């Protein structure tokens, strides 16, 4: 990858729109939760990527991955742990959580 391709913005863009499974495989291992979450939403991933992400230690990633139609791994998530942030479907490329209506209008429990 070139320097430009290593930027977070570029990775988010590729994670969202790519249909290249090799590229998506690399991106699904990103240290950035938002990049992994964008991959989890991408309809072009395969079941192996979806299943891996469904086991991600970050709930924001694993929950969204489990909702991807390619995910074969069925997981039950307790409703009490699914916060507005976890269930958020905003595009990670434009995600600004500060001042989010969902956060200010929801009672978040941690």
Secondary structure as the mmCIF struct_conf table of DSSP 4:
data_model
#
loop_
_struct_conf.conf_type_id
_struct_conf.id
_struct_conf.beg_label_comp_id
_struct_conf.beg_label_asym_id
_struct_conf.beg_label_seq_id
_struct_conf.end_label_comp_id
_struct_conf.end_label_asym_id
_struct_conf.end_label_seq_id
TURN_TY1_P TURN_TY1_P1 UNK A 3 UNK A 3
HELX_RH_3T_P HELX_RH_3T_P1 UNK A 4 UNK A 6
BEND BEND1 UNK A 7 UNK A 7
HELX_RH_AL_P HELX_RH_AL_P1 UNK A 8 UNK A 17
HELX_RH_AL_P HELX_RH_AL_P2 UNK A 21 UNK A 27
TURN_TY1_P TURN_TY1_P2 UNK A 28 UNK A 29
BEND BEND2 UNK A 31 UNK A 31
HELX_RH_AL_P HELX_RH_AL_P3 UNK A 33 UNK A 41
TURN_TY1_P TURN_TY1_P3 UNK A 43 UNK A 44
HELX_RH_AL_P HELX_RH_AL_P4 UNK A 47 UNK A 54
TURN_TY1_P TURN_TY1_P4 UNK A 55 UNK A 55
BEND BEND3 UNK A 57 UNK A 58
HELX_RH_AL_P HELX_RH_AL_P5 UNK A 59 UNK A 67
BEND BEND4 UNK A 68 UNK A 68
TURN_TY1_P TURN_TY1_P5 UNK A 69 UNK A 70
HELX_RH_3T_P HELX_RH_3T_P2 UNK A 79 UNK A 81
HELX_RH_AL_P HELX_RH_AL_P6 UNK A 84 UNK A 87
HELX_RH_3T_P HELX_RH_3T_P3 UNK A 92 UNK A 94
TURN_TY1_P TURN_TY1_P6 UNK A 98 UNK A 99
HELX_RH_AL_P HELX_RH_AL_P7 UNK A 101 UNK A 105
BEND BEND5 UNK A 106 UNK A 106
#
